[in-house]
Amino acid sequence: MGDSACPACGGERTERVLDVGDWKYASCGACGSGWLDPMPSDPIGYYGAGYFRGAVNDGYLDYGADAGLHRRNAVDRIELLEERRSADPERIVDVGCAYGFFLEVASLHGWEAIGVEVSDHARAEAEGRGFRVFSELGDVNDAVGVVTFYQVLEHTLDPLAQLQAAYALLNPGGIVVIESLYSAILVARALGLRWHHVSPRSVTHLFTSQGLETLLERAGFEPGPVVRSSKRVSAGAVAGLLTGKSRDAATVLKPAVRPPISRWVLSYRLGDLVTVAARRS
């Protein structure tokens, strides 16, 4: 066995493992979260241009083609943050900013937006839009009011270290926002290995709501309630995820990965997407 302590809550691992081909997810006996054991040896190298352009099973079919959807989702996220704004302009850091579409929307709403992105390919795209983008959160030197992790924390090797770095950046009373898929929900249990979030090596952590709350507390935050979320996705993005799971699905859904069907807009409301905001104490 590898790490004996749960990366989320620090609890002891159980003997239960989730076998996914050559990979295994360990399981926590306290909070129920899972994590890859062993962790990938070269996580950054995995997120090249192919991850965003359909070359790997658990990546994006065409991230750039869904720019309009990414911006519309960003508008919803920014509107939820407006009531928490304590200064104008407020400084915000988006971790895992990809091509910078959230940074664009935040800037249009009067925020001073900074990005963090490990992918050289995606970081170049965001920098091409005129934004400051760092490869690591620890490289950001500005004090900020908000740090966001939109479906990013579950892809990191050390989520506690990421949140501790966010805590160090935040002004007193500043907030961190996490959006993540979580495993202790009916759809995840029913689908098992077919659940799209079970995707090694990209997805390194399978959080539960208890795991997320405890993780935030360990980093020094005061977490708010974990609430169900939704977002817009393209039919092509959904088809791309499903075809990566099954050859049969690849045959059936082949038309959906091409325009015009791939551009259809769907509302993702399966109940396994959650958001939690936490304040720096």
Backbone torsions as a table, in degrees:
resi	resn	phi	psi	omega
1	MET	NA	153.9	178.6
2	GLY	-93.4	-126.7	-177.9
3	ASP	-60.2	132.9	-179.0
4	SER	-90.6	-18.3	-177.2
5	ALA	-102.1	139.5	178.5
6	CYS	-67.7	127.9	178.4
7	PRO	-63.0	-22.9	-178.4
8	ALA	-83.3	-59.1	-173.3
9	CYS	-108.7	-10.6	-177.3
10	GLY	84.8	1.5	-179.9
11	GLY	-71.9	171.0	-177.9
12	GLU	-81.5	142.2	177.8
13	ARG	-73.0	155.8	176.1
14	THR	-99.0	-179.8	175.9
15	GLU	-80.4	-10.8	-178.1
16	ARG	-73.6	134.9	174.6
17	VAL	-133.5	153.7	176.2
18	LEU	-108.5	109.5	-178.8
19	ASP	-83.5	125.1	177.9
20	VAL	-131.1	85.8	-177.5
21	GLY	62.7	-121.5	179.9
22	ASP	-84.9	1.2	-176.5
23	TRP	-114.0	158.8	177.0
24	LYS	-137.9	137.9	170.7
25	TYR	-101.5	124.6	172.3
26	ALA	-77.7	165.7	-175.2
27	SER	-130.9	140.1	178.8
28	CYS	-92.0	133.2	179.0
29	GLY	-78.9	-14.5	-177.5
30	ALA	-94.2	-56.3	-175.3
31	CYS	-103.8	-12.0	178.1
32	GLY	84.3	1.4	178.9
33	SER	-71.4	161.9	177.3
34	GLY	-125.5	160.4	177.6
35	TRP	-153.7	150.0	179.5
36	LEU	-68.0	134.3	177.8
37	ASP	-139.9	109.8	4.9
38	PRO	-81.5	164.2	175.9
39	MET	-73.4	155.1	177.6
40	PRO	-59.6	145.0	-177.6
41	SER	-84.4	-24.4	-178.5
42	ASP	-134.1	69.6	-175.4
43	PRO	-66.2	-36.3	-175.8
44	ILE	-69.5	-39.6	-178.9
45	GLY	-63.4	-19.1	-178.9
46	TYR	-73.0	-25.5	-173.0
47	TYR	-97.1	55.3	175.1
48	GLY	-84.5	-167.7	-178.8
49	ALA	-59.5	-34.6	-178.9
50	GLY	-62.2	-30.1	179.0
51	TYR	-63.6	-31.7	-177.7
52	PHE	-96.3	-4.2	-175.1
53	ARG	-131.7	31.0	168.5
54	GLY	82.9	15.3	-177.3
55	ALA	-89.3	-13.7	178.9
56	VAL	-127.0	151.3	-171.8
57	ASN	-64.0	-36.0	-175.8
58	ASP	-102.3	17.9	175.7
59	GLY	-98.0	-157.0	-179.0
60	TYR	-98.0	143.5	175.5
61	LEU	-65.1	-47.2	176.1
62	ASP	-162.6	89.9	-174.3
63	TYR	-59.9	-43.7	-177.6
64	GLY	-65.2	-33.0	-179.2
65	ALA	-65.9	-22.1	179.3
66	ASP	-97.2	25.5	-176.9
67	ALA	-55.1	-41.9	179.9
68	GLY	-60.2	-41.5	178.7
69	LEU	-67.3	-41.4	179.1
70	HIS	-60.7	-39.8	179.0
71	ARG	-68.8	-39.1	179.0
72	ARG	-66.4	-39.6	175.0
73	ASN	-63.8	-37.4	179.2
74	ALA	-64.7	-37.5	177.2
75	VAL	-60.0	-45.4	178.6
76	ASP	-60.4	-41.9	-177.9
77	ARG	-68.9	-41.6	179.9
78	ILE	-65.9	-39.9	179.8
79	GLU	-61.0	-34.1	177.2
80	LEU	-69.9	-23.8	-179.1
81	LEU	-88.7	-16.7	-173.6
82	GLU	-58.3	-40.6	-176.9
83	GLU	-70.7	-15.4	179.3
84	ARG	-93.9	-3.1	-175.4
85	ARG	-67.1	131.9	-177.2
86	SER	-113.0	-7.2	-179.7
87	ALA	-148.4	164.0	179.4
88	ASP	-140.8	109.5	4.1
89	PRO	-83.7	143.5	174.0
90	GLU	-88.1	145.3	179.4
91	ARG	-97.3	132.1	-177.4
92	ILE	-130.0	140.4	176.5
93	VAL	-116.1	124.4	178.0
94	ASP	-105.1	111.4	-179.0
95	VAL	-85.6	128.3	-173.7
96	GLY	78.3	46.2	-171.4
97	CYS	-74.6	-9.7	179.6
98	ALA	53.4	-124.5	-175.4
99	TYR	-81.6	-1.5	175.4
100	GLY	89.8	19.1	-178.4
101	PHE	-68.6	-37.7	175.8
102	PHE	-65.3	-38.6	178.4
103	LEU	-61.9	-39.1	177.1
104	GLU	-58.4	-50.7	-176.7
105	VAL	-66.3	-41.5	178.6
106	ALA	-60.2	-42.1	179.7
107	SER	-63.7	-41.2	179.0
108	LEU	-63.7	-26.0	178.7
109	HIS	-93.2	11.3	172.8
110	GLY	92.4	10.2	177.5
111	TRP	-89.8	151.0	169.1
112	GLU	-91.0	105.7	-168.2
113	ALA	-102.0	132.4	178.0
114	ILE	-125.6	142.5	-179.3
115	GLY	-112.2	155.6	170.2
116	VAL	-131.0	127.4	-176.4
117	GLU	-152.5	123.2	-178.3
118	VAL	-77.4	-24.4	-177.9
119	SER	-76.6	121.2	177.5
120	ASP	-59.8	-40.6	-179.4
121	HIS	-62.0	-52.4	-177.1
122	ALA	-68.5	-36.9	179.7
123	ARG	-61.9	-39.9	177.8
124	ALA	-63.3	-37.4	177.9
125	GLU	-63.3	-44.6	-178.8
126	ALA	-68.8	-39.5	177.9
127	GLU	-65.0	-33.1	176.6
128	GLY	-64.6	-18.4	175.9
129	ARG	-90.7	5.9	172.7
130	GLY	94.0	13.9	-176.2
131	PHE	-102.4	152.7	169.9
132	ARG	-78.6	123.4	-178.3
133	VAL	-134.0	127.7	-179.0
134	PHE	-106.8	157.2	179.7
135	SER	-82.7	-22.5	179.5
136	GLU	-138.1	148.8	-179.8
137	LEU	-63.0	-34.8	-179.3
138	GLY	-66.6	-14.0	178.8
139	ASP	-82.3	-13.3	179.0
140	VAL	-75.7	126.6	-176.7
141	ASN	-104.2	-9.3	-176.6
142	ASP	-83.7	141.6	168.7
143	ALA	-73.0	139.0	-173.6
144	VAL	-131.5	166.0	178.7
145	GLY	-98.0	-27.8	-176.5
146	VAL	-142.0	138.0	170.3
147	VAL	-124.3	130.3	-177.6
148	THR	-117.3	143.6	173.1
149	PHE	-128.6	87.6	-179.5
150	TYR	-91.4	103.2	-178.3
151	GLN	50.9	50.3	-177.5
152	VAL	-127.7	-39.6	-172.3
153	LEU	-59.0	-33.8	-178.8
154	GLU	-72.1	-6.9	178.2
155	HIS	-100.0	-3.3	-175.5
156	THR	-88.3	161.0	177.4
157	LEU	-78.5	-36.5	-174.8
158	ASP	-134.2	86.5	-176.9
159	PRO	-63.6	-32.4	178.6
160	LEU	-64.3	-43.6	178.4
161	ALA	-63.0	-36.6	177.8
162	GLN	-63.5	-43.9	-179.1
163	LEU	-71.2	-33.5	175.7
164	GLN	-65.6	-37.3	176.4
165	ALA	-66.0	-38.7	176.9
166	ALA	-64.3	-42.2	179.3
167	TYR	-59.0	-42.0	-178.1
168	ALA	-65.6	-29.4	-179.2
169	LEU	-80.5	-30.3	-169.3
170	LEU	-73.6	142.4	169.5
171	ASN	-65.8	156.8	173.8
172	PRO	-54.8	129.7	-177.1
173	GLY	85.4	-2.8	177.4
174	GLY	-68.3	165.7	-175.0
175	ILE	-127.1	152.6	169.9
176	VAL	-113.8	139.4	179.9
177	VAL	-120.6	127.5	178.9
178	ILE	-119.5	126.3	168.3
179	GLU	-113.1	128.8	-175.9
180	SER	-153.2	152.0	167.5
181	LEU	-79.7	143.5	-179.7
182	TYR	-132.6	152.4	-163.6
183	SER	-90.9	-20.2	-175.7
184	ALA	-86.6	62.5	-178.8
185	ILE	-142.7	154.1	-172.1
186	LEU	-56.8	-44.7	-176.0
187	VAL	-62.7	-38.0	179.3
188	ALA	-67.7	-42.5	-179.7
189	ARG	-67.7	-38.5	-177.5
190	ALA	-69.0	-38.6	-176.9
191	LEU	-82.6	-25.8	178.0
192	GLY	58.5	-126.7	-178.6
193	LEU	-65.2	-18.7	-179.9
194	ARG	-84.0	-8.8	175.7
195	TRP	-61.9	129.4	-171.6
196	HIS	-62.6	-21.3	-178.4
197	HIS	-79.2	-14.7	175.0
198	VAL	-79.8	86.2	-170.8
199	SER	-139.9	72.3	172.3
200	PRO	-70.7	145.0	11.5
201	ARG	-101.0	-0.1	-178.6
202	SER	-64.8	-50.5	-179.3
203	VAL	-87.4	110.7	-176.5
204	THR	-95.7	-16.6	-177.5
205	HIS	-136.2	138.3	174.4
206	LEU	-114.5	91.1	-173.6
207	PHE	-79.1	150.9	162.6
208	THR	-104.0	167.7	178.4
209	SER	-63.1	-38.5	177.1
210	GLN	-63.3	-40.1	178.3
211	GLY	-63.1	-42.2	179.3
212	LEU	-64.6	-43.9	-179.3
213	GLU	-62.9	-44.9	-179.1
214	THR	-67.2	-38.3	177.4
215	LEU	-59.3	-44.1	178.6
216	LEU	-64.0	-41.5	179.1
217	GLU	-64.6	-38.9	179.0
218	ARG	-64.1	-29.5	179.2
219	ALA	-84.3	-3.4	176.5
220	GLY	102.7	3.6	-176.6
221	PHE	-89.2	161.6	172.6
222	GLU	-108.2	96.3	-173.6
223	PRO	-72.5	143.4	170.5
224	GLY	-87.3	-170.1	-179.0
225	PRO	-68.9	148.0	173.1
226	VAL	-86.5	118.6	-173.8
227	VAL	-118.8	149.1	177.1
228	ARG	-67.3	143.2	-178.1
229	SER	-126.3	168.5	173.1
230	SER	-144.4	165.2	176.4
231	LYS	-157.8	171.1	176.6
232	ARG	-94.6	138.7	175.9
233	VAL	-135.2	157.9	176.5
234	SER	-90.3	153.7	176.3
235	ALA	-60.4	-33.9	178.9
236	GLY	-65.6	-39.7	178.8
237	ALA	-64.8	-43.1	178.5
238	VAL	-64.1	-45.5	179.8
239	ALA	-62.1	-37.3	179.2
240	GLY	-63.1	-41.0	177.6
241	LEU	-65.3	-44.0	-176.8
242	LEU	-69.7	-37.8	-179.6
243	THR	-68.1	-26.4	175.9
244	GLY	-70.7	-18.0	-179.2
245	LYS	-89.9	-25.3	-171.2
246	SER	-152.5	134.6	175.0
247	ARG	-66.8	-35.8	177.3
248	ASP	-62.1	-43.4	178.4
249	ALA	-63.2	-36.1	179.6
250	ALA	-61.0	-37.8	179.7
251	THR	-70.3	-46.0	-176.7
252	VAL	-67.8	-39.5	-172.2
253	LEU	-95.9	8.6	-178.1
254	LYS	-53.1	-42.0	178.8
255	PRO	-64.0	-25.6	-174.7
256	ALA	-77.7	-11.8	179.5
257	VAL	-93.6	9.7	177.9
258	ARG	-126.9	148.5	174.9
259	PRO	-61.7	151.5	3.4
260	PRO	-87.0	-12.5	-175.8
261	ILE	-62.2	-37.7	-176.8
262	SER	-62.1	-19.0	-178.4
263	ARG	-92.6	-3.6	177.3
264	TRP	-60.2	141.2	-177.9
265	VAL	-98.6	127.6	179.1
266	LEU	-118.3	152.1	175.2
267	SER	-99.3	119.6	-178.9
268	TYR	-85.4	108.0	-177.7
269	ARG	-139.5	52.9	-179.4
270	LEU	-85.8	-7.3	178.6
271	GLY	88.8	-2.7	-177.9
272	ASP	-102.1	9.3	177.1
273	LEU	-109.6	126.8	-176.9
274	VAL	-131.8	159.1	176.4
275	THR	-131.8	139.3	175.5
276	VAL	-138.6	133.4	174.7
277	ALA	-109.2	140.6	-179.1
278	ALA	-136.3	142.4	-176.7
279	ARG	-100.4	141.6	172.7
280	ARG	-70.0	123.7	-175.0
281	SER	-73.6	NA	NA
